Each structure stands twice: as structure tokens, then as C-alpha cells.
Amino acid sequence: MKKPTFRLLALACALLSGCNPNYYIPNTQNAPLISAKGETNLTVSGNANQVEFQGAYGAGNNFAIQLNGGLMRPKDQENGDGGSGKFVEAGLGYFKPLQNNFVFETYGLFGLGSVENHFPSATTATINSGKISANLMRYGIQPVIGYKSKYFSVAGSARVVNLNYSNISGNLIYQNEDQRTYLENHKSNFLIEPALTLRGGIEKVKIQLQFVKSLNLSDSDFKQDSEMMTVGLNFKF
């Protein structure tokens, strides 16, 4: 069975669920709703399993940049099974204020990270170390449309990305399946990830809540988390 998660990537990220090897968890999407040159938007978010940072800056009249990062370190199971991951991501984008406080953005994203699973409970022979790790690369686009006011904002976004694995190493046989061979056979994945972001608070500081759904169109049964939720604080300058 799969352990239910709230998350991210996030890191972005990729890693392990509580009961089965897991090679990807979607990170929190950066939907800053930049509407002016010089505007800065920072967010610290996460849940019980990870912590993330998102930053965005209006570098021009219609040009914005963003930088995101995250660490995933869920608590190991009592038998020692567990995993971890990390992810960093940069984006270049276009923004345009619309009528009635609406904003449109779109970003090109590129990210790098790593994932590892350790399953000592599965170790039965010297050829099975119970460990597997890999590097990952993710790139794609993320359009955003949202509404923002002094005390509240809401944004809908949809990240469309290709996820690739490399430098796969280790030896993990889980439920009679060689996980290294499994991941090598699933090196490339096409994902669509819709998200809803809600913020509320005072003008400069708001509580943020985000829901993300990850749809793997290459293999709907790929060993990943398909949804997550994060909570955080958003700062606007």
C-alpha cells in the first residue's frame, strides 16, 4: 500500500513513501502573481515530511524570475525503511496584469535534484543492499492565472514537465522486483500537475495553502505520489 502524503517538491521532489519505494513527489508550485517591476514574493512552505522555499522577483516591466528549493526527509519506519530527496529549480517568466486585479504569468522551469530509498527490511542477501539512488532533471512550463487583493489571493496553475532520471545506482529488490531495472525502464516521464494556491492575511504577510495533483501520462502506475498539500507563509515586498 502507499502511505498517504501531503505534499510536495518537492523538491518539487522525488523520493520515498512509507511502505513502497517512491521516486517522485511534486514540489510546491511557485505562483507569485507578480504584477509590477521590482515586486518581490517569498514563501516558506512544507508539511510534516518536507520544507521548501520559493522566491520570485519582477525583473522588468513584464519579465520575472523565480528560484525554488526543497528538502524531503520523512521519518523512517520502525523497521528502518525510508528515503529522502532534494530539489532546486529556476524559472524565467512573463507576467501581465489584467483587469479587476487579475494577473497572468507563465514560466519556463528547469530543475535538478536527487532521490534515495533505503529498505533494510528488504535486504536478504549481499547482492541486495536495500538501497537505490538517482539524480533527476525536470523541465517544462507553468502558466498561472490568479486574482490578488490587499488581504486575499487565489491562483490556478498547471505545470507541464518532463521528468528524467540518471546515474541510477544501488541494489534494491522489493517484492521480487529489481528496483534499479524498474527505474531504468522509467527514465523519462511526462507529467501534468494542476495546482490551487490560496493566500490570506495582511498586506505584506499571508498564510498560504496549496493543493497539487500530479498526473503521470507516461505511466499512471509509476511509483510516485499523485497529490500533496503544503502550508506556508508568504511575504510580499
N, C-alpha and C positions, 0 to 999 in steps of 0.2 A: 504494500500500500504506500501511498505518497503522504508525506507529512504536510498538512495544510500550512500555508505560509501567508504572511502579509509581506509583501514587497514589491521591492526591488530584488540599482544595478546594478543592484545594480551593476552595481557596479556593476545602468546599467548592468548586473553582473552575472556571473556564471558560477555555479557551484553545486552544493550538495543538499539534498533534503534529508530528513531524519532517518528514513528507512531504506531508501534506494539510492544508488548513485544518481547524481543530478548534475548536469553540465551547463545549465543556464538559468539565471533568474533575471528578469527585466529590471533595469535600474529606473529610478525616479526620472521622469521626463522634465527637462528644463523648459518651462513655458512662461517666460518672464513678462510677456506683454509690454515690451519696450515700445515707447511711443514718441521719444524725443532724443536728440543728440545729447550725450552727457549723462543720460539716466543710467543708474546702476541698480541691479537687482541681485540680492544674495539670499540663498536659502540653505539652512541646515536641516536635514530630514533623516528619517530612518524608522526602524521598528525594533523589535526585540532581537533581531538577528543581524542587523547591519546599521551602518551610519554613512551618510552621504553629504556632499557639498555641491551646490550648483551656483554658478555665478554668471552674470550677463551684463554687457555694457553697450550702450548706444554710441558706437564709434563715429557715426556720421549721420547725416540727415535721414537716411533710410538704411543704414548699414549697422549691423550689430554683431558682436562676437559673444561666445559663451564657452565656459570651461566647467567640466563636471568631473567628479571623482567619488569613489566609494570603496568601502571595505565590508566584506561579509564574513562574519565569524560566529555562526550559530553554536550553541553549546553542544558538545559531544554527547552522544547517547551513553547510557551506563556501561555498555559493552565496549566503549571507545570509538565506535563508528562516528564519523563526522566529515567535515570538509571546510574549505574556506575559499575565498576569491577576492580579487581586487580589479579595479577598472578605472581608467582615466579616459576622458573624451573631450574633444574640442569641436567647436562649430562656428561656421560663418553664415550670416543670415541677412535677410531683407525684412524690414518692417514698414508698415504703413498704417497710420491712424485712420480710422473710418468715422462715419457719422455716429452720433449718440454714444460716445465713449467706447466704441468697439475698436479692436486692433487686430490686424492680420500680420502674421510673421511666417517665415519659412526658413529653415536652417539646413545646411549640408553638414553632416556629422561624420566624424572619424574617431574611433576609439580603440584602445589596446588594453588587454588585461590578461589574467591568468586564473586558472581554476585547479583545485586539487581535491581528491576524495581519498580518505583513508578508512579502510574497513578491516581492522584487525580480526573481527569476528569471522571474516571470510577466509582468513589465512589457514590453509590446511597442508601446505607443502612449501618447500623452499622456492619452487617456481612461481608461487603465488605470493607476492609481497603484501597484497592487500592495499596497494596504493596505486593511484593513477593521477597524472597531472598533464596540463596542456596550456599553451598560450592561445589567446583568442584575439581576433580582429573583427571589428564591426563597423560598417559604413552604410550611409544612406541619407534619407531626407526626413524632415519632420515639419510639416505645416501645422500652424497654430491659429485659431481664431478665438477671440475672447472679449469679454466685457469687463471694464475696470472702473471703479469709482473710488472715492476717498476711503471708504471703510470696507469695501467688498469687491471681490473679483471672481470670475469664473472663466475657465479656459478649456476648450476641447482641442486635443492634439492627436495626431496619428503618425507614429514613427514607422517608416518603411525601410527595412535594412536587410543587408546580407551579413550573416554571421559565419566566420570561418575559424577553424581550429588548426593549430600547427604545433610542432615539437611535442607530440604526444609521447609520454614515457610512463614507465611503471608496469606492474603486472597485477591486475585485479580480475579474478574470476568470481563473478557474482551470479548465483543461481544458475550455475553451469554455463554462463555466457562470458566469453573473454571481452572485458570492457574496453581494452585497448583496440581490439579489432572493431568493436561496435562504434567507437568514436572515430576511428579512421574511415569507416564506411559512412559516417555522417559529418564529414568535414565542413560541408557547406550547407547553410540553411537560410531560407528566405522567410522573413518574419514581417507581419503587420501587427502593430501594437497601438491600439487606441487607448486614450487616457482622458480622465476628467480631473481637473485641478480646481479646488475651491480654496479661497482665502478670505479671512475676515479678521478685523481688528481695528487698530488706529491707523492713521495715515502712513506712518513710517514702519510699523511693525505689525505683522498679521500672522495668525495661525494658518498653516497650510495643511490640507488633506488631499491626497491624490490616490486615485484608483487606476490601475493599469491592467489591461488584458493583453496577453501575448499569444498570437496565433501563428503557429509554425506551419506554413503552407508547403514546405518540403516534406515534412513527416509529422503528422498530427500526434504520433505516439513518441516523438523524440523525448528523451529523458530531461525534462526541464520543468520549471514552474510556469503555469499558464496564467497566473494572476497574482497581484500583490497590492498591498496598501501601505502607504507611509504617511507619517505625521511629522510636521516640522514647523520652524519659524522662518518667516520671510521678511526680509529687510529691503526697503526701497530708499534710495538716496538721489 
